[in-house]
Amino acid sequence: MIILDRALKAREEQGKPIRVGMIGAGFMARGLANQIVNSVRGMRLVAIYNRHPQKAFDAYKYAGIEDVASAGTQAALDDAIQRRRAVVAEEWTTICRSREIDVLVEVTGSVEFGAHVILEAFRSSKPVVLMNAEVDATIGPILRVYAQKQGVILSACEGDEPGVQMNLVRWVKGLGLIPRVVGNVKGLQDNYRNPTTQKAWAERWGQNASMVTSFADSSKVSFEQAIVANATGFGVKSRGMSRGQVYNGSMMEIQKLYDIEELRALGGIVDYTVGPPMVKVFCLAEHSDPKQRDYLNLYKMGEGPLYPFWIPYHLPHFEVPNAIARVVLFGDEVAPPLGGPAVEVCAVAKRDLKAGEVLDGIGMYMTYGEAANAEEMCAQQYLPEGLVEGCKLTRDITKDHVITYGDVELPAGRLADRLRAEQYKHFRGETWLK
């Protein structure tokens, strides 16, 4: 941010603000709209698309902008932007294709629709910043291959947990330490939460009940940690990570949860805990230089071998503009996968399921997600949680059992299914997915 603020100030003074188009107008998108409009110099939110257009108008109104145009064509959208008038797009493709937009922010949480949006943006040589962990964790590696072919960037966002963790990892590595555990901290974990149990909390904060459910039932944290795993090359110690082990002790003692020799043998892991309070993400790292270990001890970091570094908060929409600026001004990605998937998110039955039932979506009543190493995902042919919606069960599945591709019929013609099959073929040479 210390460099970004000056770079954005320069763009403002030059009269060349970064022009942002946004797909999605839900709770997080509304906050982001307000942040860009009222708190970020050198950046303009020029256009929004949402499948329910009124929500896009409402997002602008929430940010204090009442004079908003509606555009049904590419020409109308581009003309409104040129005249510096905020605009709601009636067709999402017009935002992806507009030459008057520098970067697209995808904020839908949809894997299938998100895939269409991202590839359309790439075809118009437009970089994309994701507030969509679900699509990133499910098919992010192959989407990055498409981005590289087009000479553009697909980036995770700052502020959300994967971005906060990767910023911390980069900083820790810059100090000369070796990260061994990258952790996410939650306040609640219960695999069996559903939109009914979370309804009151969602309504209190004006959020979507299924999205709130995914925060509680382990799906969201699994998507988030898969992104971090893919960006670090780390794995999980076992499927489900530590399954939300409760830890309320001191961060200076959290290393006791882990065996250093096991971590070294694994090369590093991603994980999550429930608690401690006032911690959002953490990184446990070791130093190979005994001289530096003495200094770390002097600086009250403990005797090691693992030294804890942590951040007490995450501020999702407040920090997303930093990611936008990094991508547009410096060509810097927040959490790029190193190659193919290291960790994916499998679908697990939330209740006993019957043959013939059609699965509902993420954060709903029928499944929850768990992080699993890619080798296990492939060997067992697990169905990804990001692709469950619309799949028809061909056999009964008991509660807490992982659902496999052999257990379902996929909906016909989905782009996301094709991309995941391509991802397996590209990175692993596997062709069992068709």
N, C-alpha and C positions, 0 to 999 in steps of 0.2 A: 504493500500500500504506500510505502514511503516514496517509491519511484513512481507508482501509478498516479498518485495525486498530481504530481508535477506534469506528467505526460498528458493527463486529461485537462489540466489547466491550460496547457499549450494548445490543445485542440479547440478548447473554448475560445481562446483569444484569437486563434486563426479563423474562427467562424466555420470550423469543420468538425462538428461533434460526431461521435460515433452514432450511426443510425441503427436503432434496434427494432427488429420485428419480433413479436411474441406470439407463439401458438399455445393457446390455453389461457383461461381467465378464472381459475379457481382461487382458493384461499392464498396459496403461495404466490401465484401470479399477480393477484391484486396487491399484495404487499410489495412485490418487486416493482410494479407499475408506480406505486407511490414513492418508492425509494429513488427510482431513476428520475422521475419528474421533479421531485422536490429537494433531492439531496446530492445529486451527482452532476458536477459540472463536466462539460465536454461530452455529454451523452444525451441522446433524445430517444424516447420511446415513440416511434413514428407510426406503428401499426400493430393491431391486435386481431387475431382470429380466435373465435370460439364457436363450437358447433351450435350453441345457443347464443346468438349475437348479442342479446341484451346483457349477458354477463360481461362481454367485452366493453360495452358502453358503460356498465356499472364500474368496471375496473378503472376506466379513465375518470369517471365521476369521483370515485374514491380518492383519486390523486388530485382532484380539484379542477379537472378539465371538463367543461360542459360542452364546448363547441367541438363536436366530433362528427366527421363526415362518415358516410357509409359508401363503400365501393364494391360494385358488382363486377367490375372488369379490371384488367391489368392497367389499362390506360387511366381509369378513374383513380385507382390506388396511387399510381405513380404521380399523377397530377396533384393529388391532395398532399402527398409528401413534399413535392417540390414547392408547394405554396405554404409549407410549414404548418399544415393543419393536421391534427390528430385524426386517424382514420381507422375504422373497423372494416376488416375485409369480409366479404360474403363468401369468398372461396379461399381456402388455405393455400392453394397453389400460387395465388398471386403474391403472397408474402415471400414464398420460397423463391420466386422467379424475379422479383423486383430488383432492378438495378439501382434503385434509390434506397436500398437497405443493405447495410454492411455486414450484419450478423443476425442470425436467428437464435432465439432462445426457446427451447421446447420444454413445456411445463405441463404436459398432459398426464403423465403416469401410465400411458397406454403403450404396450409393446407393439402391437400390430399397426396402429395409426402412426405411432412415433416412427416406426421404420419407414413408412411411406413418406412422411414429412422430411426425415433426414436425407433420404436418397434424392428426393426432389430438390432439396436445397443444394446438395452436392452437384447435381446436374447443372445448376446455375452458378457453380463456383462460390458457394456461400458457406462460410464456417458456421458451425452449430455449437452452442453451449447447452448442455443438458441439465435440466432440473427434473430428470426422469431416470432414477436409478434402476427402474425395472427394465427398461430397454437396454441400458448400458450393461447391466450384469448379464442379461440374456444373450445379446448378440453384439455387444460393444466391440469385441475384437475384430469381427469381420466388417463391421461398419467402419472401423478405423482404416481397414485395408481399402475400402471404397474411397474414404476421405483422402488418403495418400495418393491414390490414382488420379484424383481430381485436383491435387495440390492444395487441399483445404484442411481445416482442423475440425475434429470432433472432440470436444472437451467436456469433462465433468465440471461442476460448478464449485466455487468456493462457498463457504458458509455451511453447506450440508456436510454431514459427517465424513464422507469419503474425501472431500476436498480439504477439510480441516486436518484429517489424519495425514494426508499426503504432504500438506505444507509442513506439518510437524516432522514427518519422516525426512523430508529434504533438509530441514533445518538441523536435525540431529545428525544426519550424515555429513552435513557441512562442518560440524564440530569435530569430525573424525571418529565418531562412534559407529558401531555396527548394530542396526536395529534387529531385534529378535522377536519381539511381540508388538503388534500394532492392534490396539484395543479400542472398542467402542463401549460406552457406558450407557445403560438404559435404567429407567426408573421402575419398569414393570415388564414382566415376561410371563405370558400365559397363552399357550398354544391354542386354547379353545375359546378365546374371545371371538366375538362376532359382531356384526353391525347392530344387533339388538342390545347386547351388553354395553356397547360403546355409544349408543345413541345420545344419551344425555350429555356426555362429555363433548361429543361432536357438535351438538346443537349449541352448547355453551360458548364454544369458540368459533362457530360458523364454519365448521369443517365438514368434509364428506365422511360419513360413518365408516365406509369400507376402507378409506385411507387411514383413518384413525385406528381401525382394527388391525391393519397391517403393521402399525407401529407396535402393537401389543402382542401379536401372536407369533413373533419371531421372523415374519416374512421380510419386513423392511430392513431389519438389521442384517439379515442374511444377504439381501441384495447389496447393501452398503459394503459389507465386508468382502463380498465377492469382487467388487470394483477395486478395493484396496489390494486384495490378493493378486488380482490380475496386473495391477500396476507395480507390485513389488516382487512378484514371483513367489510369494509365500503361499502356503497351503493352510488347511485346518488340521488340528491334531486328530479330530474325528468328526464324523458327520454331525452337524448341529453345533459345532464348536463346543464351548463349555456348557451349552444349554442354559445360559443365563444364571450361572452360579452367583450367589449373593456374596458380595464382599463389602463390608462396611468399615474396614480398617483403614489405616494410614496408607497413603500412596507410597510412602517410603518403605512399606513392608509388603507391597503387592507382589513383589518378585517371588515371595514364598509360595504363590500359587503355581509356579512353574519350575521345571527342572532344567537347569542351564545346559546340561549335556544333551538332553533330548532336543532342546531348541536348536542347538548347534547341529545335531544330526539331521534335523528337519530343514535347516537353513533359515528358519523363521516361520512364525505363524500369525494369522489374524484370529481375533477372538473377541468376545464381549462378556461383560459382567453386568449384574444388576447392582448398582452402587459402585463405588462410594458416592455420597452426595458431593456436590460442587466439583465434580469431574465429568467432562463430556467425552474426551478421547485421551488415550495415553499411548506412549511408546516406551518400551523397555529396551535398553540398548547396552551393549558392553563395549569396553575399550581394550585394544590389544597391547597398548603401551603402558607398562607399570608406572612409568613416570607420570603419565597423565592420570592414571588411577589415583595416585597420591594427591594430585591437585583436586580431583573431583571429591575426594574425601575431605580435603581442606575446605572446599566450597560447600560442605554440608550436603553432598549428594549421596553419602553413605559409602560403605566399603565395597559395594558391588557383590557379585560380578555384574549384576544388572542394575542399571541406573534409570530411575523413573523420570520421564518428562511428560507433562500433561497440560491440557488446556481446559479451563473450567466451564466453557460455554461454547455453543455454536449459534450463529446468527444468520440463518439461511438467506433470506432475501436481502438482508443488509449487505452481505458480502458478495452476492452474485455479480454486481457490477465490476468487482475486481477481476473476476474470471473473464468477463466480457472484454475488459481493457487488456488483460494479458493476451488473450487470443488475437484481438484485432491489431493492437499496437506492437506487440512483441512476438507474436507467433508462438506463444508458450501455452502448452497444454497442462491442465491441472492434474489429471490422474490417468495418463495414457497407459493402456495395457502394453506389457512388454512384448507380447506375442499372442499366442492362443490362450484360451482360458486356463487359469490355474485352479480356480474354484468356481463352481456354478451353484444354482439354487434348485433343489429338487422339490417336487410336490409331495406332501404327506397328507394322508386322510385325517381330517379333523373330527370325523365321526365315522361310523360304519356306513359304507357306501354300497349301493346295489347296482348290478348290471342294468344298463338301459338309462341310468341317470345321466344327465348332461351337467358337467362341472360348471360351477359359477366361477367368478373371477378372484383376483388377489384381494385378501382382506374380507372375504365373504364367509359363507357358512360351511364349506365343504373341504377346503384344503388350507394348509399353512406351508410355508417354505422353510427349508433348512439348507444351510451351506454344506456342500460336499466337494471333495477334491475331484477335479475333472477326470482323473483316471477311474474313480469309482462311478461317476456319472456315466462314463462311456461303457465301462465293463458291465454295469448292471442295466444300462439303457433306461435310466431314470427319466421321467417326464419333467421338464423344467416348470417351476411354478409360474414363470412368466408366460407360459403358453397354455395354461390349464383351461382358460375360459372357452367354452363351446365344445370341449372334448367329450365324447360319449363313451361311457364305461362299457366294456364288453364282458366284464366279470365283476364279482363282488370284491370289495377291498375292505379289510377290517381297519378300525381306527388305529392311527399312528403307524400304519404301514406306508412305505413309499410307493407311489404310483409309477408304473413303467409305461413305455411306449406300447408294450404288448397288451396293456390293460385297456387301451382306449382306441377309438377311431377319431382321427383329427378332423377338424372342419376343413372343407375343401378349399384350395386356392389361396391359402394365407401366405403372404410375403414373409412373415417372420419365421414360419416353418422352413421355407426355402432357404432363407439366410442362415438359419442355424445348421441345416444340413451342409450348406456351403462352408460354414465355419469349421465344422468337423473335418470335411474333406481337405480344406486349405491348410489347416494347422496340424492335423493328425493323420491324414490320408485315409480316414474312415469313410466308408460309403454306405453303412447300414441305414443311415437316415436318407430318405428319399423325398 
